[in-house]
Amino acid sequence: MTRTNTLPPAETIATDVGGVLYYDEPFELAWLQGVLERAGEADPKLTLDQFTTEMRRFYLQRARATASPGLYSPAGTLSWNHLRHTWDDHVQVIPGAFDALDALAADRPVCIVANQPPECETVLRDTGAANNLALIALDTTVGIAKPDPGLLAWAISKLDWSPATTLMVGDRPDHDAAPAQRLGAHAALVEPPIGWTVPPRTDPALVSAYREVRAERLEIRRHPAAGHSLHVLDLADLAEHLVGRRRPAPKWADE
């Protein structure tokens, strides 16, 4: 894909959810707090330092795409199941994201391509964010998870779109940009959002450790695909430019 000062052809748009429409971090922190509490019940001698050390290993192995056993199983599974039952309680919409989604979908076909549980689709439908979407393709319902390009390929095929005129919007070069580019599609990357708030009753020390690990994960996730992607502030930034409103054109990396 060639770098250019102009926007790539974007007759159709696929967008991620976490980091683009709503924040991932509140879900992760709620899950981690639940794992900590359940693991502590099973092992009263478990310290927060021990837990955060294991949490760091867990997340950084996942970021490097190396073997990653579950975090304190079965506590991790139990906490995840509880989180899914309370999913909508933890949704924190990125400012302007849903309005931007509506603006894009009113202008051209838009779909969702994301690694999210089925509860994500419920949230999108209940809030009305899904009203104008062509398709919602989640790894949990399709059976293919990013970074496998098959999830985006499935959506493109289902909608009879052309990869050459499809723009994939996400927050991760490894999970969003790289798979899109492998298919011959284009990619736009939003900057990591920082406006999320900590879920109630989360241990402050856990939050501090999580923030440190999160920063390391962002570094590890750097990928050559980022250099061939359009970079925008957020979905609202992209939408305002694509629908013809006045705003400086987004730039390609390294310009």
Contacts in CASP RR format, 6 or more apart in sequence:
PFRMAT RR
TARGET T0000
AUTHOR 0000-0000-0000
METHOD contacts of the structure
MODEL  1
MTRTNTLPPAETIATDVGGVLYYDEPFELAWLQGVLERAGEADPKLTLDQ
FTTEMRRFYLQRARATASPGLYSPAGTLSWNHLRHTWDDHVQVIPGAFDA
LDALAADRPVCIVANQPPECETVLRDTGAANNLALIALDTTVGIAKPDPG
LLAWAISKLDWSPATTLMVGDRPDHDAAPAQRLGAHAALVEPPIGWTVPP
RTDPALVSAYREVRAERLEIRRHPAAGHSLHVLDLADLAEHLVGRRRPAP
KWADE
1 8 0 8 1.000
1 181 0 8 1.000
1 184 0 8 1.000
1 186 0 8 1.000
1 228 0 8 1.000
3 227 0 8 1.000
3 228 0 8 1.000
3 252 0 8 1.000
3 253 0 8 1.000
3 254 0 8 1.000
3 255 0 8 1.000
4 252 0 8 1.000
5 249 0 8 1.000
5 251 0 8 1.000
5 252 0 8 1.000
5 255 0 8 1.000
6 249 0 8 1.000
7 230 0 8 1.000
7 241 0 8 1.000
7 242 0 8 1.000
7 249 0 8 1.000
7 250 0 8 1.000
8 167 0 8 1.000
8 186 0 8 1.000
8 230 0 8 1.000
9 164 0 8 1.000
9 165 0 8 1.000
9 167 0 8 1.000
9 186 0 8 1.000
10 108 0 8 1.000
10 165 0 8 1.000
10 166 0 8 1.000
10 167 0 8 1.000
10 186 0 8 1.000
10 242 0 8 1.000
11 108 0 8 1.000
11 109 0 8 1.000
11 161 0 8 1.000
11 162 0 8 1.000
11 165 0 8 1.000
11 166 0 8 1.000
12 108 0 8 1.000
12 109 0 8 1.000
12 110 0 8 1.000
12 111 0 8 1.000
12 134 0 8 1.000
12 159 0 8 1.000
12 161 0 8 1.000
12 162 0 8 1.000
12 165 0 8 1.000
12 166 0 8 1.000
12 167 0 8 1.000
13 104 0 8 1.000
13 108 0 8 1.000
13 109 0 8 1.000
13 110 0 8 1.000
13 111 0 8 1.000
13 166 0 8 1.000
13 167 0 8 1.000
13 168 0 8 1.000
13 169 0 8 1.000
14 110 0 8 1.000
14 111 0 8 1.000
14 112 0 8 1.000
14 113 0 8 1.000
14 137 0 8 1.000
14 152 0 8 1.000
14 155 0 8 1.000
14 156 0 8 1.000
14 166 0 8 1.000
14 167 0 8 1.000
14 168 0 8 1.000
14 169 0 8 1.000
14 180 0 8 1.000
14 185 0 8 1.000
15 21 0 8 1.000
15 101 0 8 1.000
15 104 0 8 1.000
15 110 0 8 1.000
15 111 0 8 1.000
15 112 0 8 1.000
15 113 0 8 1.000
15 114 0 8 1.000
15 168 0 8 1.000
15 169 0 8 1.000
15 170 0 8 1.000
15 235 0 8 1.000
16 112 0 8 1.000
16 113 0 8 1.000
16 114 0 8 1.000
16 168 0 8 1.000
16 169 0 8 1.000
16 170 0 8 1.000
16 171 0 8 1.000
16 172 0 8 1.000
16 175 0 8 1.000
16 176 0 8 1.000
17 112 0 8 1.000
17 114 0 8 1.000
17 116 0 8 1.000
17 120 0 8 1.000
17 124 0 8 1.000
18 24 0 8 1.000
18 114 0 8 1.000
18 116 0 8 1.000
18 171 0 8 1.000
19 94 0 8 1.000
19 170 0 8 1.000
19 171 0 8 1.000
19 190 0 8 1.000
19 192 0 8 1.000
19 193 0 8 1.000
20 94 0 8 1.000
20 97 0 8 1.000
20 169 0 8 1.000
20 170 0 8 1.000
20 171 0 8 1.000
20 190 0 8 1.000
20 234 0 8 1.000
20 235 0 8 1.000
21 93 0 8 1.000
21 94 0 8 1.000
21 97 0 8 1.000
21 98 0 8 1.000
21 101 0 8 1.000
21 124 0 8 1.000
21 129 0 8 1.000
21 235 0 8 1.000
22 91 0 8 1.000
22 92 0 8 1.000
22 93 0 8 1.000
22 94 0 8 1.000
22 97 0 8 1.000
22 123 0 8 1.000
23 92 0 8 1.000
23 94 0 8 1.000
23 193 0 8 1.000
23 195 0 8 1.000
23 196 0 8 1.000
25 196 0 8 1.000
25 210 0 8 1.000
25 214 0 8 1.000
26 90 0 8 1.000
26 91 0 8 1.000
26 92 0 8 1.000
26 196 0 8 1.000
26 197 0 8 1.000
26 198 0 8 1.000
26 199 0 8 1.000
27 83 0 8 1.000
27 87 0 8 1.000
27 90 0 8 1.000
28 210 0 8 1.000
29 198 0 8 1.000
29 199 0 8 1.000
29 202 0 8 1.000
29 206 0 8 1.000
29 207 0 8 1.000
29 210 0 8 1.000
30 83 0 8 1.000
30 86 0 8 1.000
30 90 0 8 1.000
30 199 0 8 1.000
30 202 0 8 1.000
31 76 0 8 1.000
31 79 0 8 1.000
31 80 0 8 1.000
31 83 0 8 1.000
32 55 0 8 1.000
32 79 0 8 1.000
32 206 0 8 1.000
32 210 0 8 1.000
33 79 0 8 1.000
33 199 0 8 1.000
33 201 0 8 1.000
33 202 0 8 1.000
33 203 0 8 1.000
33 206 0 8 1.000
34 75 0 8 1.000
34 76 0 8 1.000
34 79 0 8 1.000
34 82 0 8 1.000
35 51 0 8 1.000
35 71 0 8 1.000
35 72 0 8 1.000
35 75 0 8 1.000
35 76 0 8 1.000
35 79 0 8 1.000
36 48 0 8 1.000
36 51 0 8 1.000
36 203 0 8 1.000
36 206 0 8 1.000
37 79 0 8 1.000
38 72 0 8 1.000
38 75 0 8 1.000
38 76 0 8 1.000
38 78 0 8 1.000
38 79 0 8 1.000
39 46 0 8 1.000
39 51 0 8 1.000
39 72 0 8 1.000
39 75 0 8 1.000
39 76 0 8 1.000
40 46 0 8 1.000
40 75 0 8 1.000
42 72 0 8 1.000
42 75 0 8 1.000
48 203 0 8 1.000
48 205 0 8 1.000
48 206 0 8 1.000
51 72 0 8 1.000
51 206 0 8 1.000
52 205 0 8 1.000
52 206 0 8 1.000
52 209 0 8 1.000
54 71 0 8 1.000
54 72 0 8 1.000
55 71 0 8 1.000
55 209 0 8 1.000
55 210 0 8 1.000
55 213 0 8 1.000
56 209 0 8 1.000
56 212 0 8 1.000
56 213 0 8 1.000
56 216 0 8 1.000
58 68 0 8 1.000
58 69 0 8 1.000
58 70 0 8 1.000
58 71 0 8 1.000
59 213 0 8 1.000
59 217 0 8 1.000
60 213 0 8 1.000
60 216 0 8 1.000
60 217 0 8 1.000
60 220 0 8 1.000
61 67 0 8 1.000
61 68 0 8 1.000
62 68 0 8 1.000
63 216 0 8 1.000
63 217 0 8 1.000
63 220 0 8 1.000
63 221 0 8 1.000
64 220 0 8 1.000
65 147 0 8 1.000
65 174 0 8 1.000
70 76 0 8 1.000
83 90 0 8 1.000
84 117 0 8 1.000
84 119 0 8 1.000
87 117 0 8 1.000
87 119 0 8 1.000
87 120 0 8 1.000
87 122 0 8 1.000
87 123 0 8 1.000
88 119 0 8 1.000
88 122 0 8 1.000
88 123 0 8 1.000
88 126 0 8 1.000
90 199 0 8 1.000
91 123 0 8 1.000
92 195 0 8 1.000
92 196 0 8 1.000
92 197 0 8 1.000
93 127 0 8 1.000
94 193 0 8 1.000
94 195 0 8 1.000
94 234 0 8 1.000
94 235 0 8 1.000
95 195 0 8 1.000
95 236 0 8 1.000
96 234 0 8 1.000
96 235 0 8 1.000
96 236 0 8 1.000
97 234 0 8 1.000
97 235 0 8 1.000
97 236 0 8 1.000
98 127 0 8 1.000
98 129 0 8 1.000
99 236 0 8 1.000
99 239 0 8 1.000
100 234 0 8 1.000
100 235 0 8 1.000
100 236 0 8 1.000
100 238 0 8 1.000
100 239 0 8 1.000
100 240 0 8 1.000
101 110 0 8 1.000
101 129 0 8 1.000
101 133 0 8 1.000
101 235 0 8 1.000
101 239 0 8 1.000
102 129 0 8 1.000
102 131 0 8 1.000
102 132 0 8 1.000
103 239 0 8 1.000
103 240 0 8 1.000
103 243 0 8 1.000
104 110 0 8 1.000
104 235 0 8 1.000
104 238 0 8 1.000
104 239 0 8 1.000
104 242 0 8 1.000
104 243 0 8 1.000
105 132 0 8 1.000
105 133 0 8 1.000
105 134 0 8 1.000
106 132 0 8 1.000
106 243 0 8 1.000
107 242 0 8 1.000
107 243 0 8 1.000
108 242 0 8 1.000
109 134 0 8 1.000
109 159 0 8 1.000
109 161 0 8 1.000
110 132 0 8 1.000
110 133 0 8 1.000
110 134 0 8 1.000
111 133 0 8 1.000
111 134 0 8 1.000
111 135 0 8 1.000
111 136 0 8 1.000
111 137 0 8 1.000
111 155 0 8 1.000
111 159 0 8 1.000
112 124 0 8 1.000
112 130 0 8 1.000
112 133 0 8 1.000
112 135 0 8 1.000
112 136 0 8 1.000
112 137 0 8 1.000
112 138 0 8 1.000
113 137 0 8 1.000
113 146 0 8 1.000
113 151 0 8 1.000
113 152 0 8 1.000
113 155 0 8 1.000
113 168 0 8 1.000
114 120 0 8 1.000
114 137 0 8 1.000
114 138 0 8 1.000
114 139 0 8 1.000
114 146 0 8 1.000
115 138 0 8 1.000
115 139 0 8 1.000
115 140 0 8 1.000
115 145 0 8 1.000
115 146 0 8 1.000
115 151 0 8 1.000
115 175 0 8 1.000
116 138 0 8 1.000
116 139 0 8 1.000
116 140 0 8 1.000
117 138 0 8 1.000
117 140 0 8 1.000
118 138 0 8 1.000
118 140 0 8 1.000
118 141 0 8 1.000
120 138 0 8 1.000
121 130 0 8 1.000
121 136 0 8 1.000
121 138 0 8 1.000
121 141 0 8 1.000
123 129 0 8 1.000
124 130 0 8 1.000
124 133 0 8 1.000
124 136 0 8 1.000
130 136 0 8 1.000
134 159 0 8 1.000
135 155 0 8 1.000
135 158 0 8 1.000
135 159 0 8 1.000
137 151 0 8 1.000
137 152 0 8 1.000
137 154 0 8 1.000
137 155 0 8 1.000
137 158 0 8 1.000
139 145 0 8 1.000
139 146 0 8 1.000
139 151 0 8 1.000
142 151 0 8 1.000
142 154 0 8 1.000
143 151 0 8 1.000
144 150 0 8 1.000
144 151 0 8 1.000
144 154 0 8 1.000
145 151 0 8 1.000
146 152 0 8 1.000
146 175 0 8 1.000
146 176 0 8 1.000
146 179 0 8 1.000
147 174 0 8 1.000
147 175 0 8 1.000
147 178 0 8 1.000
147 179 0 8 1.000
148 179 0 8 1.000
149 179 0 8 1.000
149 180 0 8 1.000
149 182 0 8 1.000
149 183 0 8 1.000
150 179 0 8 1.000
151 179 0 8 1.000
152 168 0 8 1.000
152 179 0 8 1.000
152 180 0 8 1.000
152 183 0 8 1.000
152 185 0 8 1.000
153 163 0 8 1.000
153 183 0 8 1.000
155 161 0 8 1.000
156 162 0 8 1.000
156 163 0 8 1.000
156 166 0 8 1.000
156 183 0 8 1.000
156 185 0 8 1.000
163 180 0 8 1.000
163 183 0 8 1.000
163 184 0 8 1.000
163 185 0 8 1.000
164 184 0 8 1.000
164 185 0 8 1.000
166 180 0 8 1.000
166 185 0 8 1.000
166 186 0 8 1.000
167 185 0 8 1.000
167 186 0 8 1.000
167 187 0 8 1.000
167 188 0 8 1.000
167 230 0 8 1.000
168 176 0 8 1.000
168 177 0 8 1.000
168 179 0 8 1.000
168 180 0 8 1.000
168 185 0 8 1.000
168 186 0 8 1.000
168 187 0 8 1.000
168 188 0 8 1.000
169 176 0 8 1.000
169 187 0 8 1.000
169 188 0 8 1.000
169 189 0 8 1.000
169 190 0 8 1.000
169 235 0 8 1.000
169 238 0 8 1.000
170 176 0 8 1.000
170 177 0 8 1.000
170 187 0 8 1.000
170 188 0 8 1.000
170 189 0 8 1.000
170 190 0 8 1.000
171 189 0 8 1.000
171 190 0 8 1.000
171 191 0 8 1.000
171 192 0 8 1.000
171 193 0 8 1.000
172 189 0 8 1.000
172 221 0 8 1.000
173 187 0 8 1.000
173 189 0 8 1.000
173 221 0 8 1.000
173 222 0 8 1.000
173 223 0 8 1.000
173 224 0 8 1.000
173 225 0 8 1.000
173 226 0 8 1.000
173 227 0 8 1.000
173 229 0 8 1.000
174 221 0 8 1.000
174 223 0 8 1.000
174 225 0 8 1.000
176 187 0 8 1.000
176 189 0 8 1.000
177 187 0 8 1.000
177 189 0 8 1.000
177 223 0 8 1.000
177 225 0 8 1.000
177 226 0 8 1.000
177 228 0 8 1.000
177 229 0 8 1.000
178 223 0 8 1.000
178 224 0 8 1.000
178 225 0 8 1.000
180 186 0 8 1.000
180 187 0 8 1.000
181 187 0 8 1.000
181 225 0 8 1.000
181 228 0 8 1.000
181 229 0 8 1.000
186 229 0 8 1.000
186 230 0 8 1.000
187 225 0 8 1.000
187 228 0 8 1.000
187 229 0 8 1.000
187 230 0 8 1.000
188 229 0 8 1.000
188 230 0 8 1.000
188 231 0 8 1.000
188 232 0 8 1.000
188 238 0 8 1.000
188 250 0 8 1.000
189 226 0 8 1.000
189 229 0 8 1.000
189 230 0 8 1.000
189 231 0 8 1.000
189 232 0 8 1.000
190 232 0 8 1.000
190 233 0 8 1.000
190 234 0 8 1.000
190 235 0 8 1.000
190 237 0 8 1.000
190 238 0 8 1.000
191 231 0 8 1.000
191 232 0 8 1.000
191 233 0 8 1.000
191 234 0 8 1.000
192 218 0 8 1.000
193 234 0 8 1.000
198 207 0 8 1.000
226 253 0 8 1.000
227 252 0 8 1.000
227 253 0 8 1.000
227 254 0 8 1.000
228 252 0 8 1.000
228 253 0 8 1.000
229 252 0 8 1.000
229 253 0 8 1.000
230 238 0 8 1.000
230 250 0 8 1.000
230 251 0 8 1.000
230 252 0 8 1.000
231 250 0 8 1.000
231 251 0 8 1.000
231 252 0 8 1.000
231 253 0 8 1.000
232 238 0 8 1.000
232 241 0 8 1.000
232 250 0 8 1.000
237 247 0 8 1.000
237 250 0 8 1.000
238 250 0 8 1.000
240 247 0 8 1.000
241 247 0 8 1.000
241 249 0 8 1.000
241 250 0 8 1.000
END
